[in-house]
């Protein structure tokens, strides 16, 4: 930092610069205001995380009723006041990468001060990080006599669905309506980089969003591959990946490509990465879905295009991260992906290697009714699951009423649409199964953000597990059946029906949430063991966004190991769609070894 050439901070649209701008910003936050602040990877929206009124106002302005906000704490001691922190977590928290860590909240007395409830409502964890840019340190400590809180909300500075703002023009256009001041500086941000988000599994890092501090550090494989490839990633949580021989460079988090501004950000960042890495890809890989914007971006590059099925790419990303060359049984569980048969997949048992895959099993298909609404309204999935099992319209409507899933007219319409397959697609989405069960158990009938219903179901199950006095006895349903296609079909429909029956009988919600996880894990394990016997493969890879659920991951993995199988899971590559591009790039590189590209 130089007194003559900066960098210099200033307030946009106002005269304050340097010291005056810092003091005005601190005063605004202290007084309950909201400030957009330019960091090193983009803008944050910031307010006092101990001020309920300020946080609620930010929620209203950002149209974000329940999704947790990230928090920046003054120092490690402040984090320990609010969260449980072990040695590994403290080392990462205070290390040079400075990710957001998902840490368990401390139990506090009713009159204690600290983080307000609206920061992460209904969530046993809070995402928390330490300052990593000088301007952030100045927010907490400055010689102006203003007493600042120990915790600040630090959420991505963007409108819903758009990429993080990185310059004054974008900030003024998009954030002016969301804040009271904009604190900027005169250093250009070349590549947007959201904060990385990290959970922990069995004492080790378990990445949820890999971005600032970690991207584009490469993932290395020992296969003797040669060539240069590009992978365009998926539609949601998009990242892309550049492969050079046995090194794969995943990009920072780009975002959801439903917004054209994010598509433009993807195109710009691909070009900059190719320049930085001095790479000229010979082939571009993308998802099988013909309408994904990532697929469109790939097709417009003028390179040979290789398309990879979504759930297969998830398993390849897990294989590549673990440097696994052997074939695996892949358990790929997530929200949705385009299947090779034109239906929606999402709960798949696959036989995979780098040359291709075979679909060995899935959860029981159901009708996903209502188009995009079905991804947000779990009660619709619940009704469809129940009708598939009961095969009786009146009984299904009666159950839906008693479970308080919706009104009677809504239940009748849904059942009719399910029966006639109107505005419906056949689906094996594990993510939607979680949403449906969450609704059946009365935990969440609708989601205001992706994963809200399914994470609430996980939290309920984890809370119950902590109270268990002895090992839980599962339902012990028949784990799966074989259909005409000779595919293992997990018995998930009957599982949902049995849980509904027990809920109607007044059984404990937390107990049933745990029962769902345990029985689903048992079905996955049975299917994986059967697939292992059929193929002789002893390695099982667990991937897809549903495996962000650490309870399900642990229940599945521990039992597979007990049965003598080797398991692979993710570490620093996300199991969700943020890791998809690594799998696509690995496939493209293997493809390149076999095909002469012209």
C-alpha positions as CSV (number, residue, x, y, z in Angstrom):
1,X,0.0,0.0,0.0
2,X,1.6,3.3,-1.1
3,X,0.7,6.8,0.1
4,X,1.1,8.2,-3.4
5,X,-0.4,5.5,-5.7
6,X,-2.8,3.6,-3.5
7,X,-4.8,1.6,-3.6
8,X,-7.3,4.2,-2.5
9,X,-10.8,3.6,-1.1
10,X,-13.8,5.9,-1.8
11,X,-17.5,6.1,-1.5
12,X,-19.3,6.0,-4.9
13,X,-21.4,9.1,-5.7
14,X,-20.0,10.9,-2.7
15,X,-16.9,13.0,-1.9
16,X,-15.3,10.9,0.9
17,X,-12.1,9.2,0.1
18,X,-9.4,7.4,2.1
19,X,-9.8,7.9,5.9
20,X,-13.1,9.8,5.5
21,X,-14.6,6.9,3.5
22,X,-13.6,4.3,6.1
23,X,-15.0,6.4,9.0
24,X,-18.3,7.0,7.1
25,X,-18.6,3.2,6.4
26,X,-17.9,2.2,9.9
27,X,-20.4,4.7,11.2
28,X,-23.1,3.5,8.8
29,X,-22.6,-0.1,9.9
30,X,-22.5,0.9,13.6
31,X,-25.8,2.8,13.2
32,X,-27.6,-0.2,11.6
33,X,-27.1,0.6,7.9
34,X,-26.0,-1.7,5.0
35,X,-22.9,-1.1,3.0
36,X,-21.7,-2.7,-0.3
37,X,-17.9,-3.2,0.1
38,X,-15.4,-4.0,-2.7
39,X,-12.9,-6.7,-1.7
40,X,-10.5,-8.7,-3.8
41,X,-12.9,-11.0,-5.6
42,X,-16.0,-8.8,-5.8
43,X,-18.4,-6.8,-3.6
44,X,-20.0,-7.9,-0.3
45,X,-23.1,-6.6,1.3
46,X,-22.3,-5.9,4.9
47,X,-24.2,-5.0,8.1
48,X,-24.0,-5.6,11.8
49,X,-24.6,-9.3,12.4
50,X,-25.6,-8.6,16.0
51,X,-28.4,-6.2,15.0
52,X,-31.6,-8.1,14.3
53,X,-33.3,-5.2,12.6
54,X,-30.4,-4.6,10.2
55,X,-30.2,-8.3,9.3
56,X,-33.9,-8.5,8.7
57,X,-33.8,-5.4,6.5
58,X,-31.0,-6.9,4.4
59,X,-33.1,-10.1,4.1
60,X,-36.1,-8.1,2.9
61,X,-34.0,-6.0,0.4
62,X,-32.2,-9.1,-1.0
63,X,-35.4,-11.2,-1.0
64,X,-33.8,-13.9,1.0
65,X,-36.2,-15.0,3.7
66,X,-34.3,-17.9,5.2
67,X,-31.0,-18.8,3.4
68,X,-28.1,-18.4,5.9
69,X,-25.9,-15.3,5.6
70,X,-22.1,-15.6,5.9
71,X,-20.5,-13.8,8.8
72,X,-17.1,-12.2,9.2
73,X,-15.7,-12.2,12.7
74,X,-13.1,-9.8,14.2
75,X,-10.7,-12.6,15.2
76,X,-10.5,-16.3,16.2
77,X,-11.5,-15.5,19.8
78,X,-14.7,-13.9,18.5
79,X,-15.4,-17.1,16.5
80,X,-14.9,-19.2,19.6
81,X,-17.5,-17.1,21.5
82,X,-20.2,-18.2,19.0
83,X,-19.0,-21.6,17.6
84,X,-17.4,-24.8,18.5
85,X,-13.9,-24.9,16.9
86,X,-11.4,-27.8,17.0
87,X,-7.7,-27.5,16.2
88,X,-8.0,-28.5,12.5
89,X,-10.8,-25.9,12.0
90,X,-8.9,-23.2,13.8
91,X,-5.8,-23.8,11.6
92,X,-7.9,-23.4,8.4
93,X,-9.9,-20.5,9.8
94,X,-6.7,-18.5,10.5
95,X,-4.7,-19.9,7.5
96,X,-4.0,-17.9,4.3
97,X,-7.0,-19.2,2.3
98,X,-9.6,-17.8,4.7
99,X,-12.7,-19.8,3.5
100,X,-16.1,-19.6,5.1
101,X,-16.3,-22.5,7.6
102,X,-19.6,-24.1,8.5
103,X,-19.2,-24.4,12.3
104,X,-21.6,-25.6,14.9
105,X,-23.2,-22.9,17.0
106,X,-22.6,-22.8,20.7
107,X,-25.6,-23.3,23.0
108,X,-26.2,-19.9,24.6
109,X,-28.3,-18.6,27.4
110,X,-31.4,-16.6,26.6
111,X,-29.9,-13.2,27.6
112,X,-26.5,-13.6,25.9
113,X,-25.5,-11.3,23.2
114,X,-23.8,-12.2,19.9
115,X,-25.0,-13.2,16.5
116,X,-28.7,-12.5,16.0
117,X,-31.1,-15.3,15.1
118,X,-31.8,-14.1,11.6
119,X,-28.2,-14.7,10.5
120,X,-28.8,-18.5,10.1
121,X,-32.4,-19.2,11.2
122,X,-33.2,-22.8,12.2
123,X,-29.7,-23.9,11.3
124,X,-27.4,-25.6,13.9
125,X,-24.4,-24.2,12.0
126,X,-23.2,-20.8,10.9
127,X,-20.9,-19.9,8.0
128,X,-18.1,-17.8,9.5
129,X,-14.7,-16.5,8.2
130,X,-12.0,-14.0,9.3
131,X,-10.9,-10.8,7.5
132,X,-8.6,-11.6,4.5
133,X,-8.3,-8.1,2.8
134,X,-6.9,-5.0,4.5
135,X,-10.1,-3.0,4.0
136,X,-12.0,-5.7,6.0
137,X,-9.5,-5.4,8.9
138,X,-10.1,-1.6,8.9
139,X,-13.8,-2.2,9.3
140,X,-13.2,-3.8,12.7
141,X,-10.3,-1.7,14.0
142,X,-9.7,2.0,13.3
143,X,-8.7,5.0,15.4
144,X,-12.0,6.9,15.0
145,X,-13.6,6.1,18.4
146,X,-16.5,4.2,16.9
147,X,-17.1,0.9,18.7
148,X,-17.8,-1.7,16.1
149,X,-19.4,-5.1,16.6
150,X,-17.3,-8.3,16.6
151,X,-19.4,-9.8,13.8
152,X,-20.5,-8.5,10.4
153,X,-22.8,-10.1,7.8
154,X,-20.6,-10.5,4.7
155,X,-22.8,-11.9,1.9
156,X,-22.1,-11.9,-1.9
157,X,-22.9,-8.5,-3.5
158,X,-25.3,-9.5,-6.2
159,X,-29.0,-9.6,-7.1
160,X,-30.5,-13.1,-6.9
161,X,-29.1,-15.4,-9.7
162,X,-26.5,-12.8,-11.0
163,X,-22.8,-13.1,-10.6
164,X,-21.0,-11.2,-7.8
165,X,-20.5,-7.5,-8.8
166,X,-16.8,-6.7,-9.5
167,X,-16.8,-3.0,-10.6
168,X,-18.4,0.3,-9.7
169,X,-20.8,0.3,-12.7
170,X,-22.2,-3.1,-11.8
171,X,-22.4,-2.2,-8.1
172,X,-24.2,1.1,-8.7
173,X,-26.7,-0.6,-11.1
174,X,-27.4,-3.7,-9.0
175,X,-26.6,-2.9,-5.4
176,X,-27.8,0.8,-5.0
177,X,-31.3,-0.4,-4.0
178,X,-29.9,-2.9,-1.5
179,X,-27.6,-0.7,0.5
180,X,-27.0,2.8,2.0
181,X,-23.4,3.3,0.9
182,X,-21.0,1.7,-1.6
183,X,-17.3,1.6,-0.5
184,X,-15.1,0.9,-3.5
185,X,-11.4,1.1,-4.4
186,X,-9.3,1.7,-7.5
187,X,-7.9,-1.8,-8.1
188,X,-9.5,-3.7,-11.0
189,X,-10.9,-7.2,-10.3
190,X,-10.0,-9.3,-13.3
191,X,-11.7,-12.6,-12.2
192,X,-14.7,-12.7,-9.9
193,X,-14.1,-15.0,-6.9
194,X,-16.8,-15.7,-4.4
195,X,-15.7,-16.9,-0.9
196,X,-15.0,-20.6,-0.6
197,X,-17.4,-22.5,1.7
198,X,-16.1,-25.5,3.6
199,X,-17.8,-28.1,5.8
200,X,-16.1,-30.9,7.7
201,X,-16.5,-34.7,7.6
202,X,-14.8,-36.9,10.2
203,X,-12.4,-34.1,11.1
204,X,-11.3,-33.3,7.5
205,X,-12.3,-30.5,5.1
206,X,-15.3,-31.2,3.0
207,X,-15.7,-28.5,0.3
208,X,-19.1,-27.1,-0.5
209,X,-18.0,-24.2,-2.7
210,X,-14.5,-24.1,-4.1
211,X,-13.5,-20.6,-5.1
212,X,-11.3,-17.8,-3.6
213,X,-8.1,-19.2,-1.9
214,X,-8.4,-22.7,-3.6
215,X,-9.2,-22.1,-7.3
216,X,-7.5,-22.6,-9.7
217,X,-5.1,-24.9,-7.7
218,X,-4.9,-28.1,-9.8
219,X,-6.1,-31.6,-9.1
220,X,-3.4,-34.0,-10.2
221,X,-3.8,-37.5,-11.5
222,X,-1.1,-40.1,-12.2
223,X,-2.6,-41.4,-15.5
224,X,-0.2,-40.8,-18.4
225,X,-2.6,-38.5,-20.2
226,X,-1.5,-36.0,-22.8
227,X,-3.4,-33.1,-24.2
228,X,-5.4,-29.9,-23.4
229,X,-9.1,-29.9,-22.7
230,X,-11.9,-27.6,-21.5
231,X,-15.0,-28.6,-19.6
232,X,-17.9,-26.1,-19.4
233,X,-19.5,-27.5,-16.2
234,X,-23.2,-27.7,-15.3
235,X,-26.1,-25.2,-15.2
236,X,-26.2,-24.6,-11.4
237,X,-23.2,-23.8,-9.2
238,X,-21.2,-23.5,-12.4
239,X,-17.5,-23.9,-12.5
240,X,-15.4,-24.8,-15.6
241,X,-12.2,-26.8,-15.7
242,X,-9.1,-26.7,-17.9
243,X,-7.1,-30.0,-18.2
244,X,-3.4,-30.0,-19.2
245,X,-2.1,-33.6,-19.3
246,X,-2.6,-35.0,-15.8
247,X,-3.3,-31.6,-14.2
248,X,-6.9,-30.2,-13.9
249,X,-7.5,-26.5,-13.0
250,X,-11.1,-26.0,-11.8
251,X,-12.2,-22.4,-12.0
252,X,-13.6,-20.3,-9.1
253,X,-17.3,-20.5,-8.5
254,X,-19.2,-18.8,-11.4
255,X,-22.8,-19.2,-10.4
256,X,-26.2,-20.3,-11.8
257,X,-26.3,-19.9,-15.5
258,X,-30.1,-19.2,-15.7
259,X,-29.0,-15.5,-15.6
260,X,-27.4,-14.3,-18.9
261,X,-25.0,-12.0,-16.9
262,X,-23.6,-15.2,-15.4
263,X,-23.3,-16.8,-18.8
264,X,-21.3,-13.7,-19.9
265,X,-19.1,-14.0,-16.8
266,X,-18.4,-17.7,-17.7
267,X,-17.4,-16.8,-21.2
268,X,-15.1,-14.0,-20.0
269,X,-13.5,-16.1,-17.3
270,X,-12.8,-19.0,-19.7
271,X,-11.0,-16.7,-22.1
272,X,-8.9,-15.2,-19.2
273,X,-8.0,-18.7,-17.9
274,X,-6.9,-19.9,-21.3
275,X,-4.7,-16.8,-21.6
276,X,-3.2,-17.2,-18.0
277,X,-2.5,-20.9,-18.5
278,X,-1.4,-20.5,-22.1
279,X,-3.8,-23.3,-23.2
280,X,-5.5,-24.0,-26.5
281,X,-8.0,-26.8,-25.8
282,X,-8.4,-29.5,-28.4
283,X,-11.8,-30.5,-27.3
284,X,-14.6,-29.1,-25.0
285,X,-16.8,-31.2,-22.7
286,X,-20.2,-30.3,-21.5
287,X,-23.4,-31.8,-20.0
288,X,-25.8,-34.0,-22.0
289,X,-28.7,-31.6,-21.4
290,X,-29.4,-29.8,-24.8
291,X,-30.9,-26.7,-23.2
292,X,-28.2,-25.9,-20.5
293,X,-26.5,-22.6,-21.1
294,X,-23.2,-24.3,-20.3
295,X,-23.9,-26.6,-23.3
296,X,-24.6,-23.6,-25.5
297,X,-21.4,-21.9,-24.4
298,X,-19.4,-25.1,-25.2
299,X,-21.0,-25.4,-28.6
300,X,-20.2,-21.8,-29.5
301,X,-16.5,-22.2,-29.0
302,X,-15.9,-23.8,-32.4
303,X,-14.2,-26.9,-30.9
304,X,-15.1,-30.6,-31.1
305,X,-17.8,-31.1,-28.4
306,X,-18.0,-34.2,-26.1
307,X,-21.2,-34.6,-24.1
308,X,-21.2,-36.4,-20.7
309,X,-24.1,-37.6,-18.7
310,X,-24.5,-35.6,-15.5
311,X,-24.4,-38.3,-12.9
312,X,-21.6,-40.1,-14.6
313,X,-19.6,-36.8,-14.5
314,X,-20.2,-36.6,-10.7
315,X,-18.6,-40.0,-10.2
316,X,-15.7,-39.2,-12.5
317,X,-15.0,-36.0,-10.5
318,X,-14.8,-38.2,-7.3
319,X,-12.5,-40.7,-9.1
320,X,-10.2,-37.9,-10.4
321,X,-10.0,-36.2,-7.0
322,X,-9.0,-39.5,-5.4
323,X,-6.7,-40.3,-8.4
324,X,-8.5,-43.6,-8.9
325,X,-7.9,-45.4,-12.2
326,X,-9.9,-48.5,-11.4
327,X,-13.6,-49.0,-12.3
328,X,-16.0,-48.1,-9.5
329,X,-19.6,-48.6,-8.5
330,X,-20.8,-45.0,-8.4
331,X,-23.6,-43.8,-6.1
332,X,-24.6,-40.5,-7.7
333,X,-27.4,-38.8,-5.7
334,X,-28.4,-35.2,-6.5
335,X,-31.3,-33.0,-7.5
336,X,-31.7,-33.5,-11.3
337,X,-29.7,-34.3,-14.4
338,X,-30.7,-35.3,-17.9
339,X,-30.7,-39.1,-18.4
340,X,-29.7,-41.0,-21.5
341,X,-33.3,-42.1,-21.8
342,X,-34.7,-38.6,-21.8
343,X,-36.1,-38.7,-18.2
344,X,-34.8,-36.9,-15.2
345,X,-32.2,-38.8,-13.2
346,X,-31.0,-38.1,-9.7
347,X,-30.6,-41.2,-7.6
348,X,-28.4,-43.5,-9.5
349,X,-26.2,-46.6,-9.1
350,X,-23.7,-46.7,-11.9
351,X,-20.8,-48.9,-13.0
352,X,-18.1,-46.3,-14.1
353,X,-14.7,-46.0,-15.6
354,X,-13.1,-43.2,-17.7
355,X,-14.4,-44.8,-20.9
356,X,-18.1,-45.0,-20.1
357,X,-20.8,-46.1,-17.6
358,X,-23.7,-48.5,-17.2
359,X,-26.8,-47.7,-15.2
360,X,-27.2,-50.6,-12.7
361,X,-29.9,-49.1,-10.5
362,X,-31.8,-46.1,-9.2
363,X,-34.3,-45.0,-6.7
364,X,-38.0,-45.8,-7.6
365,X,-39.1,-43.5,-10.5
366,X,-42.0,-41.1,-9.6
367,X,-43.8,-38.4,-11.5
368,X,-42.5,-34.9,-10.9
369,X,-45.6,-32.8,-11.4
370,X,-45.8,-29.0,-11.9
371,X,-42.6,-28.2,-13.8
372,X,-40.2,-25.9,-12.0
373,X,-42.6,-25.5,-9.1
374,X,-42.0,-29.1,-8.1
375,X,-38.3,-28.2,-7.3
376,X,-39.5,-25.6,-4.8
377,X,-42.7,-27.1,-3.4
378,X,-41.9,-30.5,-1.8
379,X,-45.6,-31.1,-1.0
380,X,-46.1,-31.8,-4.7
381,X,-43.5,-34.5,-4.6
382,X,-45.0,-35.9,-1.4
383,X,-48.4,-36.2,-3.1
384,X,-46.9,-37.8,-6.2
385,X,-44.9,-40.4,-4.1
386,X,-48.0,-41.3,-2.0
387,X,-50.3,-41.7,-5.1
388,X,-47.7,-43.9,-6.8
389,X,-47.8,-46.3,-3.7
390,X,-51.5,-46.1,-2.7
391,X,-52.9,-46.1,-6.3
392,X,-56.1,-44.7,-4.8
393,X,-57.1,-41.1,-5.5
394,X,-59.5,-40.7,-2.6
395,X,-57.1,-42.3,-0.1
396,X,-54.2,-40.1,-1.4
397,X,-56.2,-36.9,-1.0
398,X,-57.3,-38.0,2.5
399,X,-53.7,-38.7,3.5
400,X,-52.5,-35.3,2.0
401,X,-55.2,-33.5,4.0
402,X,-54.4,-35.3,7.3
403,X,-50.7,-34.6,6.7
404,X,-51.6,-30.9,6.1
405,X,-49.6,-30.9,2.8
406,X,-52.0,-28.6,1.0
407,X,-55.7,-27.7,0.6
408,X,-58.2,-30.4,-0.5
409,X,-58.7,-28.8,-4.0
410,X,-54.9,-28.6,-4.5
411,X,-54.6,-32.3,-3.5
412,X,-57.3,-33.3,-5.9
413,X,-55.6,-31.4,-8.8
414,X,-52.2,-32.9,-8.0
415,X,-53.5,-36.4,-7.8
416,X,-55.4,-36.0,-11.1
417,X,-52.3,-34.6,-12.8
418,X,-50.1,-37.4,-11.4
419,X,-52.6,-40.0,-12.6
420,X,-52.7,-38.6,-16.1
421,X,-49.0,-37.5,-16.2
422,X,-50.0,-33.9,-17.0
423,X,-47.2,-31.3,-16.9
424,X,-45.1,-34.1,-15.4
425,X,-41.8,-35.8,-16.0
426,X,-40.7,-39.2,-14.8
427,X,-37.9,-38.7,-12.3
428,X,-35.5,-40.6,-10.1
429,X,-34.3,-37.4,-8.3
430,X,-32.9,-38.1,-4.8
431,X,-33.0,-34.4,-4.0
432,X,-36.7,-34.3,-4.7
433,X,-37.2,-37.5,-2.7
434,X,-35.7,-35.6,0.3
435,X,-38.0,-32.7,-0.4
436,X,-41.0,-34.9,-0.5
437,X,-40.2,-36.7,2.8
438,X,-39.5,-33.4,4.5
439,X,-43.0,-32.3,3.5
440,X,-44.6,-35.7,4.6
441,X,-42.9,-35.3,8.0
442,X,-44.2,-31.7,8.4
443,X,-40.6,-30.2,8.5
444,X,-40.7,-28.1,5.3
445,X,-43.5,-28.1,2.7
446,X,-41.8,-25.5,0.5
447,X,-38.3,-24.2,-0.1
448,X,-37.3,-20.6,-0.4
449,X,-33.8,-21.6,-1.5
450,X,-32.2,-24.7,-3.0
451,X,-31.8,-27.5,-0.5
452,X,-33.8,-25.8,2.3
453,X,-36.3,-28.7,2.8
454,X,-33.7,-31.4,2.5
455,X,-31.2,-29.8,4.9
456,X,-34.0,-29.2,7.4
457,X,-34.7,-32.9,7.2
458,X,-31.0,-33.7,7.8
459,X,-30.9,-31.3,10.8
460,X,-34.0,-33.0,12.4
461,X,-32.4,-36.4,11.9
462,X,-29.0,-35.3,13.4
463,X,-30.7,-33.7,16.4
464,X,-32.6,-36.9,17.0
465,X,-29.4,-39.0,16.7
466,X,-27.8,-37.0,19.5
467,X,-30.6,-38.1,21.9
468,X,-30.5,-41.8,20.9
469,X,-29.8,-44.1,23.9
470,X,-29.0,-47.2,21.8
471,X,-28.6,-48.2,18.1
472,X,-31.7,-47.5,16.1
473,X,-33.6,-50.4,14.5
474,X,-34.4,-49.5,10.8
475,X,-37.7,-50.3,9.0
476,X,-36.1,-53.3,7.3
477,X,-38.2,-53.0,4.1
478,X,-37.1,-55.1,1.1
479,X,-34.3,-52.9,-0.2
480,X,-34.9,-53.1,-3.9
481,X,-36.7,-54.9,-6.7
482,X,-35.6,-55.8,-10.3
483,X,-37.6,-54.4,-13.2
484,X,-38.1,-55.5,-16.8
485,X,-35.0,-53.4,-17.7
486,X,-33.0,-55.5,-15.3
487,X,-32.2,-52.5,-13.2
488,X,-32.1,-52.5,-9.4
489,X,-34.9,-50.3,-8.2
490,X,-34.5,-49.0,-4.6
491,X,-37.7,-49.3,-2.5
492,X,-38.0,-45.6,-1.9
493,X,-41.7,-45.3,-2.6
494,X,-42.7,-47.7,0.1
495,X,-40.2,-46.0,2.4
496,X,-42.1,-42.7,1.9
497,X,-45.5,-44.4,2.4
498,X,-44.4,-46.1,5.6
499,X,-43.1,-42.8,7.0
500,X,-46.4,-41.1,6.1
501,X,-48.3,-43.9,7.9
502,X,-46.1,-43.5,11.1
503,X,-46.5,-39.7,10.9
504,X,-50.3,-40.1,10.8
505,X,-50.0,-42.4,13.8
506,X,-48.3,-39.5,15.7
507,X,-44.8,-40.8,15.9
508,X,-41.9,-38.4,16.6
509,X,-40.8,-36.3,13.6
510,X,-37.1,-36.4,14.5
511,X,-37.2,-40.1,14.9
512,X,-38.8,-40.5,11.5
513,X,-36.3,-38.2,9.9
514,X,-33.5,-40.4,11.2
515,X,-35.4,-43.5,10.2
516,X,-35.5,-42.2,6.6
517,X,-31.8,-41.6,6.5
518,X,-31.0,-45.0,8.0
519,X,-33.3,-46.9,5.7
520,X,-32.2,-45.0,2.6
521,X,-28.6,-45.7,3.5
522,X,-29.5,-49.4,4.0
523,X,-31.0,-49.6,0.5
524,X,-28.0,-47.8,-1.1
525,X,-25.7,-50.3,0.7
526,X,-27.7,-53.3,-0.5
527,X,-27.7,-52.1,-4.1
528,X,-24.0,-51.3,-4.0
529,X,-23.2,-54.8,-2.6
530,X,-25.4,-56.4,-5.2
531,X,-23.7,-54.3,-8.0
532,X,-20.3,-55.3,-6.6
533,X,-21.2,-59.0,-6.7
534,X,-22.5,-58.6,-10.3
535,X,-19.4,-56.8,-11.5
536,X,-16.5,-57.9,-9.2
537,X,-15.8,-54.2,-8.5
538,X,-14.8,-53.5,-4.9
539,X,-14.6,-49.7,-5.0
540,X,-17.6,-47.4,-4.4
541,X,-17.6,-43.7,-5.2
542,X,-20.1,-41.4,-3.4
543,X,-20.9,-38.1,-5.2
544,X,-23.7,-35.6,-6.0
545,X,-25.2,-32.8,-4.1
546,X,-27.2,-35.1,-1.8
547,X,-23.9,-36.3,-0.3
548,X,-23.4,-32.8,1.2
549,X,-25.6,-34.5,3.8
550,X,-22.9,-35.8,6.1
551,X,-25.3,-38.0,8.0
552,X,-26.3,-40.0,4.9
553,X,-22.6,-40.0,3.8
554,X,-21.5,-41.5,7.1
555,X,-24.2,-44.1,7.4
556,X,-23.5,-45.3,3.8
557,X,-19.7,-45.2,4.0
558,X,-19.3,-46.8,7.4
559,X,-21.4,-49.8,6.5
560,X,-19.8,-50.2,3.1
561,X,-16.4,-50.4,4.8
562,X,-17.8,-52.9,7.3
563,X,-18.8,-55.0,4.3
564,X,-15.3,-55.0,3.0
565,X,-15.7,-52.4,0.2
566,X,-13.3,-49.5,-0.5
567,X,-15.1,-46.1,-0.5
568,X,-14.2,-42.9,-2.2
569,X,-15.7,-39.5,-1.2
570,X,-14.9,-35.9,-1.9
571,X,-12.5,-33.7,0.0
572,X,-11.5,-30.4,-1.6
573,X,-13.7,-30.7,-4.7
574,X,-17.5,-30.2,-4.0
575,X,-19.8,-33.2,-4.3
576,X,-22.4,-30.9,-5.8
577,X,-22.5,-29.4,-9.3
578,X,-19.5,-27.2,-8.4
579,X,-17.4,-30.3,-8.9
580,X,-19.0,-31.5,-12.1
581,X,-16.5,-29.8,-14.5
582,X,-13.6,-31.8,-13.1
583,X,-15.4,-35.1,-14.0
584,X,-16.2,-33.7,-17.5
585,X,-12.6,-32.7,-18.0
586,X,-11.3,-36.1,-16.9
587,X,-13.6,-37.8,-19.4
588,X,-12.6,-35.5,-22.2
589,X,-8.9,-36.2,-21.5
590,X,-9.5,-39.9,-21.5
591,X,-11.5,-39.5,-24.7
592,X,-8.6,-37.5,-26.3
593,X,-6.2,-40.5,-25.7
594,X,-8.4,-42.7,-27.9
595,X,-9.5,-40.3,-30.6
596,X,-7.6,-38.3,-33.0
597,X,-9.2,-34.8,-32.9
598,X,-9.0,-32.8,-36.1
